[in-house]
Structure formats: structure tokens, C-alpha cells
């Protein structure tokens, strides 16, 4: 798959790799969803083959800008302890580790496209429960943190904002950036849900169970919009989780399909209006019907296209991806 092959339909790039599938088998995390999202985008004519770009896996040097080298080595060598695998909550295989490294490379690449074109979407990534020295909750590598550190090291950005709209608080992300004034973390999530211990984000919006569309969107806007104007990030990383959906197995919020589309429109629209580049990761989604999770993620791409086409010329043009 190449960004030079095939025609393009979208005003941004979709980063995808067949290796994103963690090959978990009968597991509540349906990692086959990545392939299904791509297939549906093509089948519905939302995207064409030329819209997809294949990432390289993040390198050891890139990963260790965030993660302890020992953790990366033990992931690569298969020397995790039993308790570490239990904490991770997914079976260990070399292909699973490669999927995490590819997802991190994909988020880096989506960020590069965002800086160049205004927006980029990684169809994987959003593994916000990973800490520097261990994994939790289906997350071994924090691709969000790795991407931020790579771009900062290269001098492409100074300030980043992570807007985490997964149903579960981004505890790993919050902890990694806890002392960094150049990274603002905003997490809107269900309070009485995983993780049990929630290190403070810059802004945490704790929601009660079965919070619906109207209240969710109100609280998100009240925190997000003024933060954009006061913090003025060089880049936003948007974690567009599908699990706030009312029929999600691991969520307890009550957003509808339409409410989730409005959430995407709010986050992306306010950023694009201000000329702030946005990189999107799709994160969690565990609906009782897999096709619902796929539909929610496809809708994020659909809304992104609407927002970008409605704001042509509003994105920054002074960034060049390397």
C-alpha cells in the first residue's frame, strides 16, 4: 500500500497497516475491526485506495523517548512476567507486540500528515493506558506520547494537546505528561469505570453512568473550547474512542450514534476553525455488535471529511512533514 498508488477522495490521509490486528482470537477487544473499518470505507465510497498510507513500525529510539528501554526489550524478547501479562489483559505473542509498534509508527505518521495537511487519521492507535514501564488495559505502547515526543524532538512542535474522548480515562497518558507544561491532557470519561486509579490529567471531566448526548457535549465544549484559546497548541491528538456508545460492553455512558458524530464534529470543527492541526486515533470500542463499533469509527472519518471540506483553507500551511 502506498500514498503514491491509486486515486484520492479524502482531503487527508488514512494511516493503516494490515499488521494492526493484534490477533487476539476470541477476545472482547475486536482487533479485527481495523481491517473491517478500511473495507467499509472503501465499500461505501468514503475513501479510495490512494487515501491509505502504510506506516513503518516505530523504532527503538522513538519508543524509548517515552518508554523504559527495559520494557521495550522485554516486549521484543518475550520475557514479560506472568503478572505483567495479566495486567496487560491480552495474550502475549510477537505479532501482538509488532502491532503495537506499528500503531505507534502510525500515530507518528498521522501527526506528520496533520502538520502538513491540517488533519491525519490513524485507523489504529489511541493506546492511552500504557505507562512508561508497563502496559495496562490492552495497551502496551503509548503511541500518543511517543508521537508527541518524536515531533518535539524534531522541532516540529512545542505544545501539544491530547483530547481523550474514550469512555475510560487515559491514565497512562496523564501520568507520562504529569509534569510537562507543554502538553495539555483533557480526558472526558466515565468516573466509575476502568481504570480504578486515575492519575490527574490537566483537565478531567468525570461523568456519571448513562450520561447522554446533550450533557456530554455541553461539558466537553465547556472545557475544550476555552482550553484551545488559552493553551494554543501546535497540534491536537484526538482520541476518538467508540466506547461511549450506549451499547458498549465495557462502557457505561449513553451516547447515541448521532451524539458521537456531534462529538467528532465539535472536537475537529473547533480545531480546524482555529487552524490547529489534528491527528486522530480511533482507540477503544467494544459494542455488543461489532458492526456498530465499525460504524462509529467510519463515522469519525466521514465527519472529518465534512469538517475539512467545509473549512478549506483554514488549516495551517506552514508545516512540512519530514
N, C-alpha and C positions, 0 to 999 in steps of 0.2 A: 504494500500500500504506500502511495507516495502523494505528496501535495502537488506534484507536477503531472499527475495522470488523471484524466477524466475532467469533465466539466464541473463547474461550481454553481450551486444555487444559493448558498448562505453567505451573508456578509461577514462571516467569521469562520474560524477553523474548529473542527471537532477532532479532539485527540483521542485515539483509540488503538488498542492492540488486542489481538486475539488472546494473548497471554494474561489479560486482566482477570480471566476466570480463575479463581483460587482453587477450583477443582475440589470442592468440599463434599460432594456427594449429597446425601440426604441430610441437609443442614438447614437451619432456619434462615441463614444468610444465603439468599439465592444468587450466588456469584455468576451464574449463567445469564443474569439479567443484562450484563454489559453487551453480550453478543445480540441478545434479543432487542435491546434498545437500538443498536445500529441497524439491525434488519428492519425494524419498524420505521425508522427514519427514512430509509431507502424505499420501503414499500409504499409509504404514504406520500412520497414525493417531497418530503420536507427537506431532505438532503440528497446530494448526489455523490458519487464515488470520490470526486475531486475535493469534496469538503473535508474528507477524513485524512488525518496525518498520523503516522505511526511514530511513537516516541522510542527513544533508546532508554534502557534502564538507567536510573541514577547511579552514578559512580560511587565508589567507596569514599572518595574525597568529598563529594557532595553530601552524602549521607552523614558523614562524621562532622559536618558543620553543626549538626543538631544532636546526633546520637553518639553514645559512647562507642568507641571503636570495638570494645569487647563484645557489646551487644550485636553489632553488625557481624563480627567474625563468628559468633556462636550461631547466629541465624544462617550464615552461609555454610557453616560446617556441620550443622545439625546437632549441636551439643547443648541445646536448651535442657533445663531440668524439667522434671515432671510438673513441678509446681508452676514453672513459667508457662508451660503449655496449657495447664489448667486455667491460669489467669488470662491467657490469650483467648481461650474458649473456642479455638478451632484446631483441627489436627495439623501437625507439622508435616510438610513434605517440601522437597526442594522446589517444586513447581509453585507452591504457595508463596515461598519466600521470593521467588523471581517475580511473581505477580505484584507483590508489594514494591519491589524495586522498580518495576515498570510503571506502576501507578505514580510513584514519586517523580520519575522522569516525565511522565505525562503531565503532572501538575506544573512542573518547571516549564515545560513546553507551552502549556496553555497560558501561563503567565507571560511568556515571551510574545506570544501572539496578541495577548491583551495589550501589552505595551506598544505593539506595532500597529494593531488594527482597531483597538478600542475594547475588544472582547475576545475571549477564548474559552472554550469549554472542554474540560477533560471528562470523558464519559465514565471514568473511574475516579479513584481518589476520595478525599474527604475523611481520611482515617485519623480522626481527631482524638481518639482515646490512647494513642501511643505516646509514651513518655520517652525521655532521652535514653533510659537504661532498661526499659522493659515494655512489653506490649500488654494491652488490656482490650476487652470487648471487641474482638475481631480485628484489632488494629495492631500491627507490628511496627510499622514505619509511619511517622507523622509527615506525610507528603506536604501538608500545608506549611509546616515550619521549615522543612527542607527547602521548599521553593522560595520562601521569604529570605532565608539566609543566603541562598545562592545568588539571588538578584541583588541583595545588599552588598555582598562581597564583590560582585562585578560592577558595582557603582551604578546600576540601572535604576534603583530606587533607594530612598532613605526610609520613608514612612509607609507602613502597610497597615491595612485594617482587615481583620478577619471577621466576617459576618456569618455566624454559625446558626443556621435555621433547622438543624437536625432536631429531632424530638428529645435527644439526650445531650446533656451538657458536654462541651468539648473540654474535658478535664485535662487531657494531655497537653493540648494547645495552651490552655490557660496557665498551666504550671510552667511550661517551657518559656513563655514570654512574660512571666510574672514581674520581672524587674526591668523590663525593656520599655522605655518611654516612647520608642519609635514604632512600637507595634501595639495597636489597639485591638482588643478581642471583645466582641459582642456576641453573647450566646443567649438565644431565646429557646426555652426548653421546658419540659415538664419537671416540676420540682421533685415530686415523689416518684422518681424513676431512676434507672441507672444513669450515672454511677452514684453509689451511696455517698462517697466523699467527693465533694465538688470544690476543687481549688478555685478561688475567685478569679473570674475574668475581669477585664476592665469594667464591663457592664454585664451583669447577669439579669435576665428577665425571667424570673421564676413563675411558671404558670401552674395553676391548679388543674387537676384532671378534668378532661372534657371541655377545655377551653375551645370555643368555636371561632369561626372566621372573623367576625366583627371585632371581638375583643383582642384576638391575636394581632390582627392588622393594626389596630389602634396602638397597642403597646409597642409593637415593632417600630412603627413610624415615629412615635414619641421619643424613642431612644436613638434610632438610627439617623434620622434626618438632621437633628442638631449636631450629632457627632461628626457627620460628614463636613459640616461647615466649620466646626471648631477645630477638628483634628487635621483636616485637609490631607488625606493620604495620597501617596503617589500611585497606589494600587490597592484594589479591594480583592480579597479572595472570598468568594461567596460559597458557603457550604449549603447546597440546596437539597437537604435530606427529604426523602419521600415519606418518612415515618411519622410526621404529624398527622397523617391521614387518619380519618375516623375508623377505618377498618384495618389498622395495622396491628400485627400480633404483639409487637414489642413497644408500642406507643400507647399513650392514654389520652391523647388530645383528640379533638373532634373536628379537624378541618376537612372541608369538602374538596373535591377536585377543583372546583372553581375558586375556592379560597386559596388553595395552593398556587394556582395560576396568578391570583392577585398578589400573593406574597412575592412571587418571582418578578412580577411587573413592578412592584414597589421597590424592591432592592435594586434591580437592574435599571429601572427608569430614573430614579433619583441620582444614581451614579452617572449614567450616560448624559443626563441633562447638565451635569457639572463638569463633563469632560474627564471623568476619572475612569481609567481602565479597570475592567473587571475580569477576573479569571474565575470560572465556575467549576466546582466539583460536585458530583451527584450524591455521594455519601450513602446513608442508610435507607432502607426501605424493605419492609417485611410484611406486606399486605397478605391477607388470607388468600387472595387471588393474585398470583404472580403478574397476571396481565394488568392489574391495577397499578402495581409498582412501576411496571414498564411504561404505562400510560402517563403516570405522573412525571417521570423523568423525560419522556418525549415532549410533554407539555412545556417543560422548562426550556428546552431547545426552541420550541415553537414560539414561546413568549419572547425569548431572547431575540429571535429574528424579527418579530414585530417591533420590539423596542428599538433595535438598531436601524431598521428601515424607516422608522418614524422619526429618528434623530440623526439622519445622515449629516455628516459634517460636524456633529457635536463632540465626537471623540477626539482625544489628543492625537496629533500627528507628529510630534517631535521626539518620539521614542523610536529607536531602531533595535529590533531583536537581534541578538548575536547568535 
